[in-house]
């Protein structure tokens, strides 16, 4: 890429190169002979920036803001910089990245136009009627869904607990069966103290 060189008052030389930003705009970067950055950014018209003529270097009309001092250019230098920037922009537009960016911009513009048209329609009298009709249909559909849900819930068999399926826990004789009788215990009682007196004399 071509570079514009400009001698500075401090003895250094600024080498200015146009750069293409992410959205396809042209900016500039200036470095010295050692590659140290001097300035980077947009090329501004001093009048648009509100810089008084007395605060500008003699014959300079444009600048690239920088710290501690801006990088200034004369109208002739601005013409050369602009030509470099236009060439860099044209090369970018022909590149795959530039074509992809242009396609994205077209899609973005189409979406914005469609959204603007939709907003216009919705705020028109016909659009307001359409919005009201959509709201009515949505409410009717929601009511149908709620009714189906209630019907499914009411048609479900009632659930029973385990205790209900097993019945009472007390022993109840079923009809037609012999009643159960408790047999007398044949076990000897536990050590029951004898009440008889000994026959020994």
Secondary structure by P-SEA (a helix, b strand, c coil): cbbbbbbccccbbbbbbbbbccccccccccccccccccccccccccccccccccccccccccccccccbbbbbcaaaaaaaaaaaaaaaaaaaacaaaaaaaaaaaaaaaaaaaaaaaaaaaacaaaaaaaaaaaaaaaaaaaaaaaaaaaaaaacccccccccccccccccccccccbbbbccccccccccccccccccc
